Amino acid sequence: MDNESAHTHEQRLRAALLAGLAGDGAAYHGFLKEMTAHLRAYFRRRLRGLPDEVEDLLQETLLALHNQRHTYDAAQPLTAWVHAIAKYKLIDMLRRRSHREQLHEPLDEHTELFASADLDAAEARRDLAMYLDQLPQQQRLPIIHMKLQGLSVAEAAAATGMSESAIKVGVHRGLKALAALFGGQS
């Protein structure tokens, strides 16, 4: 999936979830149906040697998504939130399986299951969200709207109630502040 179609897919899923949270049952049903296909593929890629576990894990994850739907922050990427939940369900399943079979190898030896770009991207999004939360609102909002959601300066200004020049300044200063925060990490 190229970047543009991935972005469109993300927006469509996000819109369906938000409509579902607002009470649109058909939109929520569509979200769950599309998420089922997405998560099934996600787990099949990671559990090639354990195909019998995919459907059980899929059901557990969908239930967790449903039960935790109120925790979704609409300002954050949906797939990062979904993949974080899926990752923890996968780890839980591997731990249960390991315990049940009384294997004596630690979960760390299964790192090949977690070495995917999807998980790396989800972790990067969570890290970015943590850094963005440290910025003041006048820097954070312009970055979220322009750089993460792809809005124009005018659209970001309309969405935030800020002037277009404040949006531009906010992005510039916010990116500079993020660079300083990232630089302080190393």
PAZAPA-4460 file (N, C-alpha, C; in steps of 0.05 Angstrom, whole numbers, plus 32768, in hexadecimal, padded with zeros to 4 digits):
% residues 186
    n_x    n_y    n_z   ca_x   ca_y   ca_z    c_x    c_y    c_z   seq   type   mol
   8011   7FE9   8000   8000   8000   8000   8012   8019   8000     1      M     A
   800F   802B   7FED   801F   8043   7FEC   8017   8056   8002     2      D     A
   8027   806B   8006   8022   807E   801B   8007   808C   8019     3      N     A
   7FFF   8093   8000   7FE6   80A1   7FFC   7FCE   808F   8002     4      E     A
   7FCF   8076   7FF9   7FB8   8065   7FFE   7FB8   805C   801C     5      S     A
   7FD0   805A   8028   7FD1   8054   8045   7FC4   806B   8055     6      A     A
   7FCA   8084   804C   7FBF   809C   805A   7FA1   809C   8056     7      H     A
   7F97   8096   803E   7F7B   8096   8039   7F6D   8080   8049     8      T     A
   7F7A   8068   804B   7F6F   8052   805A   7F6E   805A   8078     9      H     A
   7F82   8066   8082   7F83   8070   809E   7F6C   8083   80A3    10      E     A
   7F68   8097   8090   7F53   80AB   8093   7F37   809E   8093    11      Q     A
   7F33   808A   8081   7F19   807D   807F   7F13   806E   8098    12      R     A
   7F27   805E   80A2   7F23   804F   80BB   7F1D   8062   80D3    13      L     A
   7F2D   8077   80D4   7F2A   808B   80EA   7F0E   8097   80E9    14      R     A
   7F05   809F   80D1   7EEB   80AC   80CF   7ED5   8098   80D7    15      A     A
   7ED8   807F   80CF   7EC4   806B   80D6   7EC3   8066   80F5    16      A     A
   7EDA   8065   8101   7EDB   8061   811E   7ECE   807A   812C    17      L     A
   7ED6   8092   8124   7ECB   80AA   8131   7EAD   80AC   812D    18      L     A
   7EA3   80A5   8115   7E86   80A4   8110   7E79   8090   8122    19      A     A
   7E86   8079   8125   7E7B   8064   8137   7E7A   806D   8154    20      G     A
   7E8F   807B   815C   7E8F   8085   8178   7E79   809A   817C    21      L     A
   7E71   80A8   8166   7E5C   80BC   8168   7E41   80AF   8165    22      A     A
   7E3F   8095   8162   7E25   8087   8162   7E1D   807B   8148    23      G     A
   7E2D   807D   8133   7E26   8072   8119   7E2E   8054   8118    24      D     A
   7E1A   8043   811D   7E1E   8026   811F   7E29   801A   8105    25      G     A
   7E1F   8024   80EE   7E28   8019   80D4   7E45   8020   80CF    26      A     A
   7E4D   8038   80D7   7E69   8040   80D3   7E7B   802F   80E5    27      A     A
   7E72   802A   80FE   7E82   801A   8111   7E84   7FFE   8107    28      Y     A
   7E6F   7FF3   80FC   7E6F   7FD8   80F1   7E83   7FD7   80DA    29      H     A
   7E83   7FEB   80C9   7E96   7FED   80B3   7EB3   7FEE   80BC    30      G     A
   7EB7   7FFE   80D2   7ED2   8000   80DE   7EDB   7FE4   80E8    31      F     A
   7ECA   7FD6   80F6   7ED1   7FBC   8101   7ED7   7FA8   80EA    32      L     A
   7EC6   7FA9   80D5   7ECA   7F96   80BF   7EE5   7F9B   80B1    33      K     A
   7EEB   7FB5   80AC   7F04   7FBB   809F   7F1C   7FB5   80B1    34      E     A
   7F19   7FBB   80CB   7F2E   7FB5   80DE   7F33   7F97   80E1    35      M     A
   7F1E   7F87   80DE   7F21   7F6A   80DF   7F34   7F61   80CA    36      T     A
   7F2F   7F6A   80B1   7F41   7F62   809B   7F5D   7F6C   80A0    37      A     A
   7F60   7F84   80A9   7F7B   7F90   80AE   7F8A   7F80   80C3    38      H     A
   7F7C   7F7B   80DA   7F89   7F6C   80F0   7F8F   7F4F   80E9    39      L     A
   7F7D   7F43   80D9   7F82   7F27   80D1   7F9C   7F25   80C2    40      R     A
   7FA0   7F37   80AF   7FB9   7F38   809F   7FD1   7F3E   80B1    41      A     A
   7FCD   7F51   80C3   7FE2   7F59   80D6   7FEB   7F41   80E7    42      Y     A
   7FD8   7F31   80F2   7FE0   7F1A   8102   7FEA   7F03   80F1    43      F     A
   7FE0   7EFF   80D9   7FEA   7EE9   80C8   8007   7EED   80C1    44      R     A
   800F   7F07   80BD   802B   7F0C   80B7   803D   7F06   80CE    45      R     A
   8033   7F09   80E6   8043   7F06   80FE   8042   7EE9   810A    46      R     A
   802D   7EDB   8102   8029   7EC0   810E   802A   7EAB   80F8    47      L     A
   803C   7EAC   80E6   803E   7E99   80D0   8040   7E7C   80DA    48      R     A
   804D   7E78   80F0   8050   7E5D   80FB   8039   7E55   810D    49      G     A
   8027   7E67   8112   8011   7E62   8125   7FF6   7E6A   8119    50      L     A
   7FEE   7E5F   8102   7FD6   7E69   80F4   7FBC   7E65   8105    51      P     A
   7FBC   7E51   8117   7FA4   7E4C   8127   7F9F   7E62   813B    52      D     A
   7FB3   7E71   8142   7FB0   7E86   8156   7FA5   7EA0   814A    53      E     A
   7FA6   7EA3   8130   7F9E   7EBD   8123   7F82   7EC5   812A    54      V     A
   7F6E   7EB3   8126   7F52   7EBB   812A   7F4C   7EC1   8147    55      E     A
   7F58   7EB2   815A   7F53   7EB7   8176   7F5F   7ED2   817D    56      D     A
   7F77   7ED8   8174   7F84   7EF1   8179   7F75   7F08   816D    57      L     A
   7F6A   7F04   8155   7F5A   7F18   8147   7F42   7F1F   8158    58      L     A
   7F34   7F0B   8162   7F1C   7F10   8172   7F23   7F1F   818C    59      Q     A
   7F38   7F17   8199   7F41   7F24   81B2   7F47   7F42   81AC    60      E     A
   7F55   7F47   8196   7F5D   7F62   8190   7F45   7F73   8188    61      T     A
   7F32   7F68   8179   7F1A   7F77   8172   7F0A   7F7E   818B    62      L     A
   7F09   7F6B   819D   7EFA   7F70   81B6   7F09   7F87   81C6    63      L     A
   7F23   7F86   81C7   7F32   7F9A   81D5   7F2E   7FB6   81C8    64      A     A
   7F2E   7FB6   81AD   7F29   7FCF   819F   7F0E   7FDA   81A6    65      L     A
   7EFA   7FC9   81A7   7EDF   7FD1   81AD   7EDE   7FDB   81CA    66      H     A
   7EE9   7FCD   81DC   7EE8   7FD5   81F8   7EF8   7FEE   81FE    67      N     A
   7F0D   7FF3   81EF   7F1E   800A   81F3   7F19   8021   81DF    68      Q     A
   7F04   801F   81D0   7EFF   8033   81BB   7EFD   804F   81C6    69      R     A
   7EF4   8052   81DE   7EF2   806C   81EB   7F0D   8079   81F1    70      H     A
   7F23   8069   81F0   7F3E   8073   81F6   7F4C   807E   81DE    71      T     A
   7F40   807A   81C6   7F4D   8084   81AD   7F4D   80A2   81AD    72      Y     A
   7F65   80AE   81A9   7F69   80CA   81A7   7F68   80D2   818A    73      D     A
   7F53   80E0   8181   7F4F   80E7   8165   7F66   80F7   8159    74      A     A
   7F77   8103   816A   7F8D   8112   8160   7FA5   8100   8158    75      A     A
   7FA3   80E7   815F   7FB9   80D4   815A   7FB2   80C1   8143    76      Q     A
   7FC6   80B6   8135   7FC0   80A3   8120   7FB2   808A   812B    77      P     A
   7F9D   8082   811D   7F8D   806B   8125   7F9D   8052   8124    78      L     A
   7FAD   804D   810F   7FBB   8034   810C   7FD0   8030   8122    79      T     A
   7FDB   8046   812C   7FEF   8043   8142   7FE0   8039   815B    80      A     A
   7FC8   8043   8160   7FB8   803B   8177   7FB0   801D   8174    81      W     A
   7FA7   8016   815C   7F9E   7FFA   8157   7FB6   7FE7   8159    82      V     A
   7FCD   7FEE   814D   7FE4   7FDD   814D   7FEF   7FDA   816A    83      H     A
   7FED   7FEE   817A   7FF6   7FEC   8196   7FE6   7FD7   81A4    84      A     A
   7FCB   7FD8   81A1   7FBA   7FC4   81AE   7FC0   7FA8   81A3    85      I     A
   7FC2   7FA6   8188   7FC8   7F8C   817C   7FE2   7F81   8185    86      A     A
   7FF6   7F92   8188   8011   7F89   8191   800F   7F7D   81AD    87      K     A
   8001   7F8A   81BF   7FFF   7F80   81DA   7FEE   7F66   81DB    88      Y     A
   7FDA   7F64   81CB   7FCB   7F4B   81CA   7FDC   7F34   81BF    89      K     A
   7FED   7F3A   81AC   7FFF   7F26   81A0   8013   7F1D   81B6    90      L     A
   801F   7F30   81C4   8032   7F29   81D9   8024   7F19   81EF    91      I     A
   800C   7F21   81F7   7FFD   7F11   820B   7FF9   7EF5   8201    92      D     A
   7FF1   7EF1   81E8   7FEC   7ED7   81DD   8006   7EC6   81DD    93      M     A
   801C   7ED2   81D5   8035   7EC3   81D5   803E   7EBB   81F1    94      L     A
   8039   7ECD   8204   803F   7EC6   8220   802E   7EAF   822A    95      R     A
   8014   7EB1   8225   8002   7E9B   822D   800A   7E81   8220    96      R     A
   8010   7E82   8207   8017   7E6A   81F8   8031   7E5F   8203    97      R     A
   8044   7E70   8208   805D   7E67   8213   8059   7E5A   822F    98      S     A
   8049   7E66   823F   8043   7E5C   825A   8034   7E41   8258    99      H     A
   8021   7E40   8246   8010   7E28   8243   8021   7E10   823A   100      R     A
   8034   7E15   8228   8044   7E00   821E   805D   7DFC   822F   101      E     A
   8060   7E0C   8244   8076   7E0B   8256   8091   7E0C   8247   102      Q     A
   8092   7E1E   8235   80AB   7E23   8226   80BD   7E33   8239   103      L     A
   80D6   7E2F   8237   80E9   7E3D   8248   80F9   7E51   8239   104      H     A
   80EF   7E5A   8222   80FD   7E6F   8214   80EE   7E89   8218   105      E     A
   80FD   7E9F   821D   80F0   7EB8   8222   80E3   7EC4   8209   106      P     A
   80D0   7ED6   820D   80C3   7EE3   81F6   80D7   7EF1   81E4   107      L     A
   80ED   7EFA   81F0   8101   7F09   81E0   810B   7EF8   81C8   108      D     A
   8109   7EDE   81CA   8113   7ECD   81B4   8100   7ECD   819D   109      E     A
   80E8   7ED9   81A0   80D5   7EDB   818A   80D6   7EF6   817C   110      H     A
   80EC   7F03   817D   80EE   7F1F   8173   80E7   7F21   8155   111      T     A
   80EB   7F0B   8146   80E5   7F0D   812A   80C7   7F13   8125   112      E     A
   80B6   7F0C   8138   809A   7F11   8135   8094   7F2F   8137   113      L     A
   80A6   7F3E   8144   80A1   7F5A   8149   80B2   7F6C   8138   114      F     A
   80C2   7F61   8126   80D4   7F71   8117   80C8   7F7B   80FD   115      A     A
   80B0   7F85   80FF   80A3   7F8F   80E6   80A2   7FAD   80E6   116      S     A
   809F   7FB8   80CE   809D   7FD5   80CB   8084   7FE0   80D8   117      A     A
   806F   7FD0   80D8   8056   7FDA   80E5   805A   7FE0   8102   118      D     A
   8067   7FCE   8110   806B   7FD3   812D   807E   7FEA   8131   119      L     A
   8093   7FEB   8121   80A6   8001   8124   8098   801C   811F   120      D     A
   8087   801C   810B   8078   8035   8105   8065   803C   811C   121      A     A
   8058   8028   8127   8046   802D   813D   8055   8038   8156   122      A     A
   806C   802D   815B   807C   8036   8171   8086   8053   816C   123      E     A
   808E   8058   8153   8097   8073   814C   8080   8087   8150   124      A     A
   8068   807F   8148   8051   8091   814C   804C   8097   8169   125      R     A
   804E   8082   817A   8049   8086   8196   805F   8098   81A2   126      R     A
   8078   8094   8199   808E   80A5   81A3   8089   80C2   819A   127      D     A
   8081   80C5   8181   807C   80E0   8177   8065   80ED   8187   128      L     A
   8051   80DE   818D   803A   80E8   819D   8044   80F1   81B8   129      A     A
   8056   80E2   81C4   8061   80E9   81DF   8070   8104   81DD   130      M     A
   8080   8107   81C8   808F   8120   81C4   807C   8137   81BE   131      Y     A
   8068   8132   81AD   8055   8147   81A6   8046   8151   81BF   132      L     A
   8040   813F   81D1   8032   8146   81EA   8042   815A   81FB   133      D     A
   805C   815B   81F7   806D   816D   8206   806D   8189   81FB   134      Q     A
   8063   818C   81E2   8063   81A6   81D6   804A   81B6   81DE   135      L     A
   804D   81D1   81DE   8035   81E1   81E4   8021   81DE   81CD   136      P     A
   8008   81E3   81D3   7FF2   81DF   81C0   7FF6   81EE   81A6   137      Q     A
   8000   8207   81A7   8004   8217   818F   801A   820C   817D   138      Q     A
   802A   81F9   8186   803D   81EB   8175   8033   81CF   816E   139      Q     A
   8027   81C1   8182   801E   81A6   817E   8008   81A4   8169   140      R     A
   7FF3   81B5   816B   7FDC   81B3   8159   7FE4   81B8   813C   141      L     A
   7FF4   81CD   8136   7FFC   81D0   8119   800B   81B8   810E   142      P     A
   801C   81AC   811E   802B   8195   8115   8018   817E   8110   143      I     A
   8006   8179   8122   7FF3   8162   811F   7FE3   8167   8106   144      I     A
   7FD8   817E   8102   7FC6   8183   80EB   7FD5   8184   80D1   145      H     A
   7FEC   8191   80D0   7FFA   8194   80B6   800C   817C   80B0   146      M     A
   801C   8174   80C3   8030   8160   80BD   8026   8143   80C0   147      K     A
   8013   813F   80D2   8009   8123   80D6   7FEF   811E   80C7   148      L     A
   7FDD   8132   80C7   7FC4   812E   80B9   7FC4   8138   809C   149      Q     A
   7FD9   8147   8095   7FDC   8150   8079   7FCB   8168   8071   150      G     A
   7FC1   8177   8085   7FB0   818E   807E   7FC2   81A5   8074   151      L     A
   7FB5   81B7   8064   7FC3   81CF   805B   7FC5   81E3   8072   152      S     A
   7FD4   81F8   806E   7FD6   820D   8082   7FBA   8218   8088   153      V     A
   7FAB   821E   8073   7F90   8229   8076   7F7D   8216   8085   154      A     A
   7F7F   81FC   807E   7F6E   81E8   808B   7F75   81E5   80A8   155      E     A
   7F8F   81E5   80AE   7F99   81E3   80CA   7F90   81FC   80DA   156      A     A
   7F91   8213   80CD   7F89   822C   80DB   7F6B   822A   80E1   157      A     A
   7F5B   8221   80CE   7F3E   821E   80D3   7F38   820A   80E9   158      A     A
   7F47   81F4   80E9   7F42   81DF   80FD   7F49   81E7   8119   159      A     A
   7F5D   81F8   811C   7F67   81FF   8136   7F5E   821A   8140   160      T     A
   7F54   822B   812D   7F4C   8246   8135   7F64   8259   8136   161      G     A
   7F7B   824F   812D   7F93   8260   812D   7F96   826E   8112   162      M     A
   7FA6   8283   8111   7FAB   8290   80F7   7FBE   827F   80E6   163      S     A
   7FBE   8284   80CC   7FD0   8275   80BB   7FED   827A   80C2   164      E     A
   7FF3   8293   80C9   800F   8299   80D1   8016   828B   80EB   165      S     A
   8003   8289   80FE   8008   827B   8117   800D   825D   8112   166      A     A
   7FFE   8252   80FE   8002   8236   80F7   801F   8232   80ED   167      I     A
   8027   8243   80DA   8042   8240   80CF   8058   8243   80E4   168      K     A
   8055   8257   80F6   8068   825B   810C   8067   8243   811F   169      V     A
   804F   8239   8125   804C   8222   8136   805A   8209   812C   170      G     A
   8057   8204   8112   8064   81ED   8105   8082   81F1   8107   171      V     A
   808C   8208   8100   80A9   820D   8100   80B5   820A   811C   172      H     A
   80A8   8217   812F   80B3   8215   814B   80AF   81F9   8157   173      R     A
   8098   81ED   8150   8093   81D2   815B   80A7   81BE   8150   174      G     A
   80AD   81BF   8136   80C0   81AC   812B   80DC   81B1   8137   175      L     A
   80E3   81CA   813B   80FC   81D0   8148   80FD   81C5   8164   176      K     A
   80E7   81C8   8173   80E6   81BE   818E   80E7   819F   818E   177      A     A
   80D9   8192   817B   80DA   8175   8179   80F7   816C   8173   178      L     A
   8105   817A   8161   8120   8172   815B   8132   8174   8174   179      A     A
   812D   8189   8185   813C   818C   819E   8135   8175   81B1   180      A     A
   811B   816D   81B2   8113   8157   81C4   8120   813D   81BB   181      L     A
   811F   8138   81A1   812B   811F   8196   8149   8120   819A   182      F     A
   8156   8137   8197   8172   8139   819A   817B   8134   81B7   183      G     A
   816A   813C   81CA   816F   8137   81E6   816D   811A   81EE   184      G     A
   8160   810A   81DD   815C   80ED   81E3   8175   80DD   81DF   185      Q     A
   8187   80E6   81CC   819E   80D5   81C6   81B4   80D7   81D9   186      S     A
***
